[in-house]
Amino acid sequence: MATLTIRNVPEKLHMLLKESAAQHRRSVNNEVKCSLERVLVAHRVGSQEFLAEVDALHKRMPRVHLTEEFLRTANNEGRS
């Protein structure tokens, strides 16, 4: 496993990390690893997986029909 050293961490960020670590009952080191993993790993989804999730959601909600016209109207209403 690699070692990472982070220098010149702003005091406010360090304080936020310590508070978050305490809330999650982790060390600051483990809180940093979990935070990095959440940002860099958990949100990356391949296009095929994303489309499969959309398809599954659509099958659970068959009465929802989002046409291009509906979306355009909703978008225009939001601008007024």
N, CA, C and O atoms as a Maestro MAE file, in Angstrom:
{
 s_m_m2io_version
 :::
 2.0.0
}

f_m_ct {
 s_m_title
 :::
 protein
 m_atom[320] {
  # First column is atom index #
  i_m_mmod_type
  r_m_x_coord
  r_m_y_coord
  r_m_z_coord
  i_m_residue_number
  s_m_chain_name
  s_m_pdb_residue_name
  s_m_pdb_atom_name
  i_m_atomic_number
  :::
  1 25 0.847 -1.172 0.000 1 A "MET " " N  " 7
  2 3 0.000 0.000 0.000 1 A "MET " " CA " 6
  3 2 0.895 1.238 0.000 1 A "MET " " C  " 6
  4 15 1.926 1.267 0.673 1 A "MET " " O  " 8
  5 25 0.503 2.240 -0.743 2 A "ALA " " N  " 7
  6 3 1.297 3.462 -0.883 2 A "ALA " " CA " 6
  7 2 1.086 4.389 0.308 2 A "ALA " " C  " 6
  8 15 0.085 4.297 1.019 2 A "ALA " " O  " 8
  9 25 2.043 5.274 0.507 3 A "THR " " N  " 7
  10 3 1.955 6.293 1.541 3 A "THR " " CA " 6
  11 2 1.854 7.644 0.862 3 A "THR " " C  " 6
  12 15 2.551 7.911 -0.116 3 A "THR " " O  " 8
  13 25 0.982 8.496 1.386 4 A "LEU " " N  " 7
  14 3 0.757 9.811 0.814 4 A "LEU " " CA " 6
  15 2 0.924 10.852 1.916 4 A "LEU " " C  " 6
  16 15 0.341 10.724 2.992 4 A "LEU " " O  " 8
  17 25 1.711 11.869 1.646 5 A "THR " " N  " 7
  18 3 1.887 12.972 2.582 5 A "THR " " CA " 6
  19 2 1.288 14.219 1.966 5 A "THR " " C  " 6
  20 15 1.584 14.560 0.820 5 A "THR " " O  " 8
  21 25 0.448 14.897 2.726 6 A "ILE " " N  " 7
  22 3 -0.172 16.129 2.234 6 A "ILE " " CA " 6
  23 2 0.355 17.275 3.085 6 A "ILE " " C  " 6
  24 15 0.196 17.273 4.306 6 A "ILE " " O  " 8
  25 25 0.978 18.248 2.443 7 A "ARG " " N  " 7
  26 3 1.566 19.384 3.152 7 A "ARG " " CA " 6
  27 2 0.684 20.615 3.008 7 A "ARG " " C  " 6
  28 15 -0.122 20.725 2.084 7 A "ARG " " O  " 8
  29 25 0.858 21.524 3.936 8 A "ASN " " N  " 7
  30 3 0.208 22.836 3.902 8 A "ASN " " CA " 6
  31 2 -1.320 22.755 3.806 8 A "ASN " " C  " 6
  32 15 -1.942 23.469 3.020 8 A "ASN " " O  " 8
  33 25 -1.905 21.883 4.612 9 A "VAL " " N  " 7
  34 3 -3.363 21.777 4.663 9 A "VAL " " CA " 6
  35 2 -3.888 22.995 5.419 9 A "VAL " " C  " 6
  36 15 -3.452 23.254 6.540 9 A "VAL " " O  " 8
  37 25 -4.807 23.739 4.831 10 A "PRO " " N  " 7
  38 3 -5.359 24.903 5.527 10 A "PRO " " CA " 6
  39 2 -6.022 24.490 6.846 10 A "PRO " " C  " 6
  40 15 -6.636 23.427 6.940 10 A "PRO " " O  " 8
  41 25 -5.886 25.340 7.847 11 A "GLU " " N  " 7
  42 3 -6.416 25.033 9.183 11 A "GLU " " CA " 6
  43 2 -7.906 24.714 9.146 11 A "GLU " " C  " 6
  44 15 -8.364 23.792 9.822 11 A "GLU " " O  " 8
  45 25 -8.663 25.476 8.358 12 A "LYS " " N  " 7
  46 3 -10.110 25.254 8.303 12 A "LYS " " CA " 6
  47 2 -10.415 23.863 7.745 12 A "LYS " " C  " 6
  48 15 -11.294 23.171 8.259 12 A "LYS " " O  " 8
  49 25 -9.703 23.454 6.705 13 A "LEU " " N  " 7
  50 3 -9.911 22.131 6.130 13 A "LEU " " CA " 6
  51 2 -9.526 21.045 7.131 13 A "LEU " " C  " 6
  52 15 -10.226 20.041 7.261 13 A "LEU " " O  " 8
  53 25 -8.430 21.242 7.829 14 A "HIS " " N  " 7
  54 3 -7.999 20.277 8.836 14 A "HIS " " CA " 6
  55 2 -9.043 20.157 9.934 14 A "HIS " " C  " 6
  56 15 -9.333 19.053 10.397 14 A "HIS " " O  " 8
  57 25 -9.605 21.272 10.352 15 A "MET " " N  " 7
  58 3 -10.643 21.271 11.378 15 A "MET " " CA " 6
  59 2 -11.880 20.505 10.886 15 A "MET " " C  " 6
  60 15 -12.467 19.718 11.629 15 A "MET " " O  " 8
  61 25 -12.267 20.745 9.627 16 A "LEU " " N  " 7
  62 3 -13.420 20.044 9.063 16 A "LEU " " CA " 6
  63 2 -13.172 18.544 8.981 16 A "LEU " " C  " 6
  64 15 -14.074 17.749 9.248 16 A "LEU " " O  " 8
  65 25 -11.959 18.156 8.616 17 A "LEU " " N  " 7
  66 3 -11.611 16.739 8.571 17 A "LEU " " CA " 6
  67 2 -11.684 16.110 9.957 17 A "LEU " " C  " 6
  68 15 -12.193 15.000 10.112 17 A "LEU " " O  " 8
  69 25 -11.175 16.821 10.967 18 A "LYS " " N  " 7
  70 3 -11.222 16.304 12.335 18 A "LYS " " CA " 6
  71 2 -12.658 16.152 12.816 18 A "LYS " " C  " 6
  72 15 -12.993 15.154 13.454 18 A "LYS " " O  " 8
  73 25 -13.513 17.130 12.517 19 A "GLU " " N  " 7
  74 3 -14.912 17.061 12.924 19 A "GLU " " CA " 6
  75 2 -15.624 15.905 12.225 19 A "GLU " " C  " 6
  76 15 -16.378 15.160 12.852 19 A "GLU " " O  " 8
  77 25 -15.380 15.763 10.933 20 A "SER " " N  " 7
  78 3 -16.004 14.691 10.180 20 A "SER " " CA " 6
  79 2 -15.526 13.325 10.677 20 A "SER " " C  " 6
  80 15 -16.318 12.391 10.799 20 A "SER " " O  " 8
  81 25 -14.247 13.219 10.957 21 A "ALA " " N  " 7
  82 3 -13.697 11.968 11.482 21 A "ALA " " CA " 6
  83 2 -14.348 11.611 12.819 21 A "ALA " " C  " 6
  84 15 -14.674 10.449 13.061 21 A "ALA " " O  " 8
  85 25 -14.533 12.594 13.674 22 A "ALA " " N  " 7
  86 3 -15.160 12.345 14.969 22 A "ALA " " CA " 6
  87 2 -16.611 11.895 14.796 22 A "ALA " " C  " 6
  88 15 -17.071 10.990 15.492 22 A "ALA " " O  " 8
  89 25 -17.322 12.523 13.874 23 A "GLN " " N  " 7
  90 3 -18.719 12.149 13.628 23 A "GLN " " CA " 6
  91 2 -18.836 10.719 13.112 23 A "GLN " " C  " 6
  92 15 -19.785 10.009 13.446 23 A "GLN " " O  " 8
  93 25 -17.873 10.299 12.299 24 A "HIS " " N  " 7
  94 3 -17.907 8.954 11.728 24 A "HIS " " CA " 6
  95 2 -17.116 7.949 12.562 24 A "HIS " " C  " 6
  96 15 -16.999 6.778 12.198 24 A "HIS " " O  " 8
  97 25 -16.573 8.424 13.688 25 A "ARG " " N  " 7
  98 3 -15.766 7.583 14.588 25 A "ARG " " CA " 6
  99 2 -14.592 6.940 13.857 25 A "ARG " " C  " 6
  100 15 -14.351 5.736 13.946 25 A "ARG " " O  " 8
  101 25 -13.874 7.792 13.132 26 A "ARG " " N  " 7
  102 3 -12.682 7.363 12.400 26 A "ARG " " CA " 6
  103 2 -11.505 8.231 12.793 26 A "ARG " " C  " 6
  104 15 -11.671 9.300 13.382 26 A "ARG " " O  " 8
  105 25 -10.318 7.760 12.463 27 A "SER " " N  " 7
  106 3 -9.146 8.617 12.588 27 A "SER " " CA " 6
  107 2 -9.182 9.609 11.439 27 A "SER " " C  " 6
  108 15 -9.894 9.406 10.455 27 A "SER " " O  " 8
  109 25 -8.412 10.684 11.567 28 A "VAL " " N  " 7
  110 3 -8.337 11.666 10.479 28 A "VAL " " CA " 6
  111 2 -7.785 10.988 9.229 28 A "VAL " " C  " 6
  112 15 -8.252 11.260 8.123 28 A "VAL " " O  " 8
  113 25 -6.810 10.121 9.390 29 A "ASN " " N  " 7
  114 3 -6.233 9.406 8.256 29 A "ASN " " CA " 6
  115 2 -7.301 8.588 7.525 29 A "ASN " " C  " 6
  116 15 -7.401 8.646 6.300 29 A "ASN " " O  " 8
  117 25 -8.094 7.832 8.275 30 A "ASN " " N  " 7
  118 3 -9.144 7.039 7.641 30 A "ASN " " CA " 6
  119 2 -10.242 7.912 7.038 30 A "ASN " " C  " 6
  120 15 -10.835 7.548 6.023 30 A "ASN " " O  " 8
  121 25 -10.514 9.048 7.651 31 A "GLU " " N  " 7
  122 3 -11.516 9.963 7.100 31 A "GLU " " CA " 6
  123 2 -11.049 10.509 5.755 31 A "GLU " " C  " 6
  124 15 -11.844 10.633 4.823 31 A "GLU " " O  " 8
  125 25 -9.777 10.831 5.654 32 A "VAL " " N  " 7
  126 3 -9.222 11.322 4.383 32 A "VAL " " CA " 6
  127 2 -9.328 10.235 3.316 32 A "VAL " " C  " 6
  128 15 -9.727 10.521 2.187 32 A "VAL " " O  " 8
  129 25 -8.977 8.988 3.656 33 A "LYS " " N  " 7
  130 3 -9.067 7.895 2.689 33 A "LYS " " CA " 6
  131 2 -10.507 7.671 2.246 33 A "LYS " " C  " 6
  132 15 -10.771 7.502 1.055 33 A "LYS " " O  " 8
  133 25 -11.435 7.667 3.193 34 A "CYS " " N  " 7
  134 3 -12.851 7.475 2.837 34 A "CYS " " CA " 6
  135 2 -13.368 8.619 1.969 34 A "CYS " " C  " 6
  136 15 -14.122 8.394 1.023 34 A "CYS " " O  " 8
  137 25 -12.964 9.838 2.290 35 A "SER " " N  " 7
  138 3 -13.398 10.997 1.508 35 A "SER " " CA " 6
  139 2 -12.854 10.939 0.088 35 A "SER " " C  " 6
  140 15 -13.580 11.201 -0.871 35 A "SER " " O  " 8
  141 25 -11.593 10.600 -0.046 36 A "LEU " " N  " 7
  142 3 -10.998 10.484 -1.376 36 A "LEU " " CA " 6
  143 2 -11.669 9.372 -2.181 36 A "LEU " " C  " 6
  144 15 -11.956 9.537 -3.367 36 A "LEU " " O  " 8
  145 25 -11.913 8.252 -1.531 37 A "GLU " " N  " 7
  146 3 -12.565 7.143 -2.224 37 A "GLU " " CA " 6
  147 2 -13.970 7.524 -2.665 37 A "GLU " " C  " 6
  148 15 -14.384 7.201 -3.779 37 A "GLU " " O  " 8
  149 25 -14.705 8.210 -1.795 38 A "ARG " " N  " 7
  150 3 -16.071 8.621 -2.133 38 A "ARG " " CA " 6
  151 2 -16.077 9.543 -3.349 38 A "ARG " " C  " 6
  152 15 -16.961 9.444 -4.200 38 A "ARG " " O  " 8
  153 25 -15.105 10.430 -3.435 39 A "VAL " " N  " 7
  154 3 -15.059 11.392 -4.533 39 A "VAL " " CA " 6
  155 2 -14.512 10.771 -5.814 39 A "VAL " " C  " 6
  156 15 -15.035 11.028 -6.899 39 A "VAL " " O  " 8
  157 25 -13.475 9.962 -5.699 40 A "LEU " " N  " 7
  158 3 -12.785 9.480 -6.893 40 A "LEU " " CA " 6
  159 2 -13.276 8.139 -7.426 40 A "LEU " " C  " 6
  160 15 -13.158 7.875 -8.623 40 A "LEU " " O  " 8
  161 25 -13.816 7.302 -6.571 41 A "VAL " " N  " 7
  162 3 -14.168 5.954 -6.994 41 A "VAL " " CA " 6
  163 2 -15.673 5.745 -7.087 41 A "VAL " " C  " 6
  164 15 -16.167 5.234 -8.092 41 A "VAL " " O  " 8
  165 25 -16.387 6.125 -6.076 42 A "ALA " " N  " 7
  166 3 -17.801 5.772 -5.976 42 A "ALA " " CA " 6
  167 2 -18.659 6.402 -7.065 42 A "ALA " " C  " 6
  168 15 -19.681 5.820 -7.429 42 A "ALA " " O  " 8
  169 25 -18.302 7.539 -7.590 43 A "HIS " " N  " 7
  170 3 -19.143 8.233 -8.546 43 A "HIS " " CA " 6
  171 2 -18.863 7.871 -10.002 43 A "HIS " " C  " 6
  172 15 -19.581 8.311 -10.900 43 A "HIS " " O  " 8
  173 25 -17.863 7.100 -10.231 44 A "ARG " " N  " 7
  174 3 -17.537 6.741 -11.606 44 A "ARG " " CA " 6
  175 2 -18.353 5.530 -12.024 44 A "ARG " " C  " 6
  176 15 -18.208 4.440 -11.472 44 A "ARG " " O  " 8
  177 25 -19.200 5.743 -12.996 45 A "VAL " " N  " 7
  178 3 -20.054 4.681 -13.499 45 A "VAL " " CA " 6
  179 2 -19.880 4.625 -15.004 45 A "VAL " " C  " 6
  180 15 -19.914 5.654 -15.678 45 A "VAL " " O  " 8
  181 25 -19.696 3.442 -15.522 46 A "GLY " " N  " 7
  182 3 -19.559 3.278 -16.965 46 A "GLY " " CA " 6
  183 2 -20.876 3.576 -17.666 46 A "GLY " " C  " 6
  184 15 -21.945 3.509 -17.060 46 A "GLY " " O  " 8
  185 25 -20.784 3.904 -18.943 47 A "SER " " N  " 7
  186 3 -21.982 4.283 -19.686 47 A "SER " " CA " 6
  187 2 -22.984 3.144 -19.759 47 A "SER " " C  " 6
  188 15 -24.186 3.386 -19.653 47 A "SER " " O  " 8
  189 25 -22.531 1.912 -19.935 48 A "GLN " " N  " 7
  190 3 -23.445 0.775 -20.008 48 A "GLN " " CA " 6
  191 2 -24.173 0.573 -18.678 48 A "GLN " " C  " 6
  192 15 -25.373 0.301 -18.651 48 A "GLN " " O  " 8
  193 25 -23.433 0.708 -17.582 49 A "GLU " " N  " 7
  194 3 -24.044 0.567 -16.256 49 A "GLU " " CA " 6
  195 2 -25.063 1.686 -16.001 49 A "GLU " " C  " 6
  196 15 -26.136 1.446 -15.448 49 A "GLU " " O  " 8
  197 25 -24.714 2.893 -16.407 50 A "PHE " " N  " 7
  198 3 -25.627 4.025 -16.236 50 A "PHE " " CA " 6
  199 2 -26.923 3.795 -17.015 50 A "PHE " " C  " 6
  200 15 -28.017 3.999 -16.489 50 A "PHE " " O  " 8
  201 25 -26.787 3.366 -18.281 51 A "LEU " " N  " 7
  202 3 -27.971 3.124 -19.095 51 A "LEU " " CA " 6
  203 2 -28.818 1.985 -18.526 51 A "LEU " " C  " 6
  204 15 -30.046 2.030 -18.606 51 A "LEU " " O  " 8
  205 25 -28.187 0.986 -17.965 52 A "ALA " " N  " 7
  206 3 -28.932 -0.113 -17.340 52 A "ALA " " CA " 6
  207 2 -29.712 0.388 -16.129 52 A "ALA " " C  " 6
  208 15 -30.849 -0.032 -15.910 52 A "ALA " " O  " 8
  209 25 -29.109 1.287 -15.336 53 A "GLU " " N  " 7
  210 3 -29.804 1.864 -14.181 53 A "GLU " " CA " 6
  211 2 -30.982 2.715 -14.622 53 A "GLU " " C  " 6
  212 15 -32.047 2.669 -14.005 53 A "GLU " " O  " 8
  213 25 -30.803 3.490 -15.681 54 A "VAL " " N  " 7
  214 3 -31.894 4.315 -16.215 54 A "VAL " " CA " 6
  215 2 -33.025 3.424 -16.713 54 A "VAL " " C  " 6
  216 15 -34.196 3.698 -16.452 54 A "VAL " " O  " 8
  217 25 -32.679 2.367 -17.421 55 A "ASP " " N  " 7
  218 3 -33.686 1.437 -17.927 55 A "ASP " " CA " 6
  219 2 -34.452 0.780 -16.779 55 A "ASP " " C  " 6
  220 15 -35.675 0.654 -16.846 55 A "ASP " " O  " 8
  221 25 -33.749 0.364 -15.736 56 A "ALA " " N  " 7
  222 3 -34.408 -0.250 -14.583 56 A "ALA " " CA " 6
  223 2 -35.332 0.741 -13.893 56 A "ALA " " C  " 6
  224 15 -36.431 0.377 -13.474 56 A "ALA " " O  " 8
  225 25 -34.901 1.979 -13.770 57 A "LEU " " N  " 7
  226 3 -35.737 3.016 -13.164 57 A "LEU " " CA " 6
  227 2 -36.978 3.257 -14.012 57 A "LEU " " C  " 6
  228 15 -38.081 3.391 -13.482 57 A "LEU " " O  " 8
  229 25 -36.800 3.310 -15.305 58 A "HIS " " N  " 7
  230 3 -37.930 3.516 -16.209 58 A "HIS " " CA " 6
  231 2 -38.947 2.377 -16.088 58 A "HIS " " C  " 6
  232 15 -40.154 2.616 -16.140 58 A "HIS " " O  " 8
  233 25 -38.471 1.156 -15.930 59 A "LYS " " N  " 7
  234 3 -39.369 0.006 -15.790 59 A "LYS " " CA " 6
  235 2 -40.149 0.055 -14.479 59 A "LYS " " C  " 6
  236 15 -41.282 -0.422 -14.407 59 A "LYS " " O  " 8
  237 25 -39.538 0.634 -13.439 60 A "ARG " " N  " 7
  238 3 -40.244 0.763 -12.153 60 A "ARG " " CA " 6
  239 2 -41.250 1.894 -12.186 60 A "ARG " " C  " 6
  240 15 -42.172 1.919 -11.370 60 A "ARG " " O  " 8
  241 25 -41.099 2.831 -13.109 61 A "MET " " N  " 7
  242 3 -41.976 3.996 -13.205 61 A "MET " " CA " 6
  243 2 -42.515 4.117 -14.629 61 A "MET " " C  " 6
  244 15 -42.193 5.085 -15.318 61 A "MET " " O  " 8
  245 25 -43.318 3.169 -15.086 62 A "PRO " " N  " 7
  246 3 -43.735 3.159 -16.486 62 A "PRO " " CA " 6
  247 2 -44.667 4.298 -16.874 62 A "PRO " " C  " 6
  248 15 -44.828 4.574 -18.063 62 A "PRO " " O  " 8
  249 25 -45.281 4.962 -15.914 63 A "ARG " " N  " 7
  250 3 -46.219 6.030 -16.244 63 A "ARG " " CA " 6
  251 2 -45.545 7.382 -16.479 63 A "ARG " " C  " 6
  252 15 -46.206 8.350 -16.854 63 A "ARG " " O  " 8
  253 25 -44.270 7.445 -16.265 64 A "VAL " " N  " 7
  254 3 -43.546 8.697 -16.458 64 A "VAL " " CA " 6
  255 2 -43.062 8.749 -17.904 64 A "VAL " " C  " 6
  256 15 -42.274 7.907 -18.336 64 A "VAL " " O  " 8
  257 25 -43.541 9.743 -18.645 65 A "HIS " " N  " 7
  258 3 -43.144 9.887 -20.042 65 A "HIS " " CA " 6
  259 2 -42.539 11.275 -20.230 65 A "HIS " " C  " 6
  260 15 -43.247 12.282 -20.204 65 A "HIS " " O  " 8
  261 25 -41.250 11.314 -20.414 66 A "LEU " " N  " 7
  262 3 -40.555 12.578 -20.617 66 A "LEU " " CA " 6
  263 2 -40.244 12.734 -22.096 66 A "LEU " " C  " 6
  264 15 -39.259 12.200 -22.605 66 A "LEU " " O  " 8
  265 25 -41.094 13.468 -22.759 67 A "THR " " N  " 7
  266 3 -40.856 13.725 -24.171 67 A "THR " " CA " 6
  267 2 -39.982 14.967 -24.303 67 A "THR " " C  " 6
  268 15 -39.819 15.732 -23.352 67 A "THR " " O  " 8
  269 25 -39.435 15.149 -25.469 68 A "GLU " " N  " 7
  270 3 -38.617 16.332 -25.722 68 A "GLU " " CA " 6
  271 2 -39.447 17.602 -25.542 68 A "GLU " " C  " 6
  272 15 -38.955 18.597 -25.009 68 A "GLU " " O  " 8
  273 25 -40.698 17.568 -25.983 69 A "GLU " " N  " 7
  274 3 -41.574 18.722 -25.838 69 A "GLU " " CA " 6
  275 2 -41.843 19.041 -24.364 69 A "GLU " " C  " 6
  276 15 -41.824 20.204 -23.960 69 A "GLU " " O  " 8
  277 25 -42.096 17.991 -23.562 70 A "PHE " " N  " 7
  278 3 -42.326 18.193 -22.123 70 A "PHE " " CA " 6
  279 2 -41.103 18.831 -21.469 70 A "PHE " " C  " 6
  280 15 -41.228 19.781 -20.697 70 A "PHE " " O  " 8
  281 25 -39.929 18.306 -21.783 71 A "LEU " " N  " 7
  282 3 -38.700 18.834 -21.190 71 A "LEU " " CA " 6
  283 2 -38.440 20.270 -21.620 71 A "LEU " " C  " 6
  284 15 -38.010 21.090 -20.809 71 A "LEU " " O  " 8
  285 25 -38.695 20.583 -22.885 72 A "ARG " " N  " 7
  286 3 -38.502 21.944 -23.380 72 A "ARG " " CA " 6
  287 2 -39.440 22.906 -22.657 72 A "ARG " " C  " 6
  288 15 -39.026 23.990 -22.244 72 A "ARG " " O  " 8
  289 25 -40.714 22.505 -22.503 73 A "THR " " N  " 7
  290 3 -41.695 23.352 -21.808 73 A "THR " " CA " 6
  291 2 -41.287 23.562 -20.353 73 A "THR " " C  " 6
  292 15 -41.339 24.681 -19.844 73 A "THR " " O  " 8
  293 25 -40.885 22.492 -19.691 74 A "ALA " " N  " 7
  294 3 -40.472 22.598 -18.285 74 A "ALA " " CA " 6
  295 2 -39.249 23.495 -18.156 74 A "ALA " " C  " 6
  296 15 -39.156 24.286 -17.217 74 A "ALA " " O  " 8
  297 25 -38.328 23.382 -19.074 75 A "ASN " " N  " 7
  298 3 -37.122 24.196 -19.054 75 A "ASN " " CA " 6
  299 2 -37.480 25.671 -19.246 75 A "ASN " " C  " 6
  300 15 -36.947 26.534 -18.548 75 A "ASN " " O  " 8
  301 25 -38.372 25.960 -20.176 76 A "ASN " " N  " 7
  302 3 -38.790 27.341 -20.422 76 A "ASN " " CA " 6
  303 2 -39.563 27.920 -19.239 76 A "ASN " " C  " 6
  304 15 -39.407 29.098 -18.919 76 A "ASN " " O  " 8
  305 25 -40.387 27.112 -18.594 77 A "GLU " " N  " 7
  306 3 -41.129 27.582 -17.423 77 A "GLU " " CA " 6
  307 2 -40.186 27.940 -16.286 77 A "GLU " " C  " 6
  308 15 -40.438 28.884 -15.537 77 A "GLU " " O  " 8
  309 25 -39.122 27.200 -16.159 78 A "GLY " " N  " 7
  310 3 -38.154 27.465 -15.109 78 A "GLY " " CA " 6
  311 2 -37.387 28.748 -15.303 78 A "GLY " " C  " 6
  312 15 -36.770 29.249 -14.362 78 A "GLY " " O  " 8
  313 25 -37.411 29.283 -16.494 79 A "ARG " " N  " 7
  314 3 -36.669 30.508 -16.796 79 A "ARG " " CA " 6
  315 2 -37.504 31.757 -16.606 79 A "ARG " " C  " 6
  316 15 -36.963 32.863 -16.626 79 A "ARG " " O  " 8
  317 25 -38.800 31.612 -16.422 80 A "SER " " N  " 7
  318 3 -39.641 32.793 -16.307 80 A "SER " " CA " 6
  319 2 -39.717 33.299 -14.886 80 A "SER " " C  " 6
  320 15 -40.391 34.295 -14.620 80 A "SER " " O  " 8
  :::
 }
 m_bond[319] {
  # First column is bond index #
  i_m_from
  i_m_to
  i_m_order
  :::
  1 1 2 1
  2 2 3 1
  3 3 4 2
  4 3 5 1
  5 5 6 1
  6 6 7 1
  7 7 8 2
  8 7 9 1
  9 9 10 1
  10 10 11 1
  11 11 12 2
  12 11 13 1
  13 13 14 1
  14 14 15 1
  15 15 16 2
  16 15 17 1
  17 17 18 1
  18 18 19 1
  19 19 20 2
  20 19 21 1
  21 21 22 1
  22 22 23 1
  23 23 24 2
  24 23 25 1
  25 25 26 1
  26 26 27 1
  27 27 28 2
  28 27 29 1
  29 29 30 1
  30 30 31 1
  31 31 32 2
  32 31 33 1
  33 33 34 1
  34 34 35 1
  35 35 36 2
  36 35 37 1
  37 37 38 1
  38 38 39 1
  39 39 40 2
  40 39 41 1
  41 41 42 1
  42 42 43 1
  43 43 44 2
  44 43 45 1
  45 45 46 1
  46 46 47 1
  47 47 48 2
  48 47 49 1
  49 49 50 1
  50 50 51 1
  51 51 52 2
  52 51 53 1
  53 53 54 1
  54 54 55 1
  55 55 56 2
  56 55 57 1
  57 57 58 1
  58 58 59 1
  59 59 60 2
  60 59 61 1
  61 61 62 1
  62 62 63 1
  63 63 64 2
  64 63 65 1
  65 65 66 1
  66 66 67 1
  67 67 68 2
  68 67 69 1
  69 69 70 1
  70 70 71 1
  71 71 72 2
  72 71 73 1
  73 73 74 1
  74 74 75 1
  75 75 76 2
  76 75 77 1
  77 77 78 1
  78 78 79 1
  79 79 80 2
  80 79 81 1
  81 81 82 1
  82 82 83 1
  83 83 84 2
  84 83 85 1
  85 85 86 1
  86 86 87 1
  87 87 88 2
  88 87 89 1
  89 89 90 1
  90 90 91 1
  91 91 92 2
  92 91 93 1
  93 93 94 1
  94 94 95 1
  95 95 96 2
  96 95 97 1
  97 97 98 1
  98 98 99 1
  99 99 100 2
  100 99 101 1
  101 101 102 1
  102 102 103 1
  103 103 104 2
  104 103 105 1
  105 105 106 1
  106 106 107 1
  107 107 108 2
  108 107 109 1
  109 109 110 1
  110 110 111 1
  111 111 112 2
  112 111 113 1
  113 113 114 1
  114 114 115 1
  115 115 116 2
  116 115 117 1
  117 117 118 1
  118 118 119 1
  119 119 120 2
  120 119 121 1
  121 121 122 1
  122 122 123 1
  123 123 124 2
  124 123 125 1
  125 125 126 1
  126 126 127 1
  127 127 128 2
  128 127 129 1
  129 129 130 1
  130 130 131 1
  131 131 132 2
  132 131 133 1
  133 133 134 1
  134 134 135 1
  135 135 136 2
  136 135 137 1
  137 137 138 1
  138 138 139 1
  139 139 140 2
  140 139 141 1
  141 141 142 1
  142 142 143 1
  143 143 144 2
  144 143 145 1
  145 145 146 1
  146 146 147 1
  147 147 148 2
  148 147 149 1
  149 149 150 1
  150 150 151 1
  151 151 152 2
  152 151 153 1
  153 153 154 1
  154 154 155 1
  155 155 156 2
  156 155 157 1
  157 157 158 1
  158 158 159 1
  159 159 160 2
  160 159 161 1
  161 161 162 1
  162 162 163 1
  163 163 164 2
  164 163 165 1
  165 165 166 1
  166 166 167 1
  167 167 168 2
  168 167 169 1
  169 169 170 1
  170 170 171 1
  171 171 172 2
  172 171 173 1
  173 173 174 1
  174 174 175 1
  175 175 176 2
  176 175 177 1
  177 177 178 1
  178 178 179 1
  179 179 180 2
  180 179 181 1
  181 181 182 1
  182 182 183 1
  183 183 184 2
  184 183 185 1
  185 185 186 1
  186 186 187 1
  187 187 188 2
  188 187 189 1
  189 189 190 1
  190 190 191 1
  191 191 192 2
  192 191 193 1
  193 193 194 1
  194 194 195 1
  195 195 196 2
  196 195 197 1
  197 197 198 1
  198 198 199 1
  199 199 200 2
  200 199 201 1
  201 201 202 1
  202 202 203 1
  203 203 204 2
  204 203 205 1
  205 205 206 1
  206 206 207 1
  207 207 208 2
  208 207 209 1
  209 209 210 1
  210 210 211 1
  211 211 212 2
  212 211 213 1
  213 213 214 1
  214 214 215 1
  215 215 216 2
  216 215 217 1
  217 217 218 1
  218 218 219 1
  219 219 220 2
  220 219 221 1
  221 221 222 1
  222 222 223 1
  223 223 224 2
  224 223 225 1
  225 225 226 1
  226 226 227 1
  227 227 228 2
  228 227 229 1
  229 229 230 1
  230 230 231 1
  231 231 232 2
  232 231 233 1
  233 233 234 1
  234 234 235 1
  235 235 236 2
  236 235 237 1
  237 237 238 1
  238 238 239 1
  239 239 240 2
  240 239 241 1
  241 241 242 1
  242 242 243 1
  243 243 244 2
  244 243 245 1
  245 245 246 1
  246 246 247 1
  247 247 248 2
  248 247 249 1
  249 249 250 1
  250 250 251 1
  251 251 252 2
  252 251 253 1
  253 253 254 1
  254 254 255 1
  255 255 256 2
  256 255 257 1
  257 257 258 1
  258 258 259 1
  259 259 260 2
  260 259 261 1
  261 261 262 1
  262 262 263 1
  263 263 264 2
  264 263 265 1
  265 265 266 1
  266 266 267 1
  267 267 268 2
  268 267 269 1
  269 269 270 1
  270 270 271 1
  271 271 272 2
  272 271 273 1
  273 273 274 1
  274 274 275 1
  275 275 276 2
  276 275 277 1
  277 277 278 1
  278 278 279 1
  279 279 280 2
  280 279 281 1
  281 281 282 1
  282 282 283 1
  283 283 284 2
  284 283 285 1
  285 285 286 1
  286 286 287 1
  287 287 288 2
  288 287 289 1
  289 289 290 1
  290 290 291 1
  291 291 292 2
  292 291 293 1
  293 293 294 1
  294 294 295 1
  295 295 296 2
  296 295 297 1
  297 297 298 1
  298 298 299 1
  299 299 300 2
  300 299 301 1
  301 301 302 1
  302 302 303 1
  303 303 304 2
  304 303 305 1
  305 305 306 1
  306 306 307 1
  307 307 308 2
  308 307 309 1
  309 309 310 1
  310 310 311 1
  311 311 312 2
  312 311 313 1
  313 313 314 1
  314 314 315 1
  315 315 316 2
  316 315 317 1
  317 317 318 1
  318 318 319 1
  319 319 320 2
  :::
 }
}
